[in-house]
Amino acid sequence: MIDRTHAGVRCHTRFLIRTVKGDLPRNSSGTVVYTMENLGRLLILVAWDKGFLVPAFPGEIELHLEDKELLSKEIRNYTSA
């Protein structure tokens, strides 16, 4: 199921992420398009400032949210399973 709760939220990478469309160095910025669950894992589709769309796992990025407690609860739900 696609969840657009965090759509439009800015984020950045926590470390280098290699993708099929190119490398995303640490602190690369982007905007969340939506989140979805796939095979029991949370994926976050991000429109990166480098000009491409690729998904990331919650542990690979940091969202710029005002309500950090809400985010940490969501991530714990998927990482503890």
C-alpha positions in Angstrom: 0.0 0.0 0.0 1.3 3.4 -0.9 1.4 5.9 1.9 1.7 9.6 1.1 1.8 10.8 4.8 5.4 12.0 4.4 5.1 13.2 0.8 7.0 16.5 0.3 9.3 16.0 3.4 12.9 16.7 2.7 15.5 14.1 3.5 19.3 13.4 3.1 21.4 10.3 2.9 23.3 9.1 6.0 26.0 7.5 4.0 27.0 6.7 0.4 24.2 4.8 -1.4 24.9 3.1 -4.7 21.8 2.8 -7.0 21.2 1.7 -10.5 20.8 5.3 -11.6 23.9 6.6 -9.9 25.7 7.1 -6.6 24.2 9.2 -3.9 27.0 10.6 -1.7 26.6 11.2 2.0 24.3 14.2 2.7 22.6 14.0 -0.8 19.2 15.7 -0.5 15.9 14.8 -1.9 12.1 14.9 -1.4 9.9 12.0 -0.3 7.3 11.0 -2.9 5.7 8.2 -0.9 6.4 5.2 1.3 5.4 1.6 0.7 5.8 -1.8 2.2 7.3 -4.5 -0.1 7.9 -8.0 1.1 7.7 -6.9 4.7 10.2 -4.0 4.3 9.5 -0.3 4.3 10.7 1.5 1.1 10.7 5.3 0.7 10.6 6.6 -2.9 12.6 9.8 -3.0 13.0 12.4 -5.8 16.7 13.2 -5.4 18.0 16.6 -6.2 20.4 14.9 -8.6 17.4 14.4 -10.9 16.3 10.8 -10.5 13.8 8.8 -8.5 15.0 5.8 -6.5 13.8 4.1 -3.3 15.8 4.0 -0.1 15.4 2.1 3.1 14.6 4.0 6.3 18.1 3.3 7.7 19.8 4.9 4.7 18.2 8.3 5.0 17.2 10.9 7.6 13.9 12.7 7.2 13.7 16.4 8.2 10.5 16.0 10.3 9.3 18.2 13.1 7.8 15.1 14.8 10.9 12.8 15.1 9.0 10.6 17.6 6.4 9.6 15.0 9.2 8.7 12.5 11.1 6.6 15.0 8.0 4.6 15.9 7.3 3.9 12.2 10.9 2.8 11.6 11.0 0.6 14.7 7.8 -1.2 13.5 9.6 -2.2 10.3 13.1 -2.9 11.6 12.0 -5.0 14.5 10.0 -7.4 12.4 
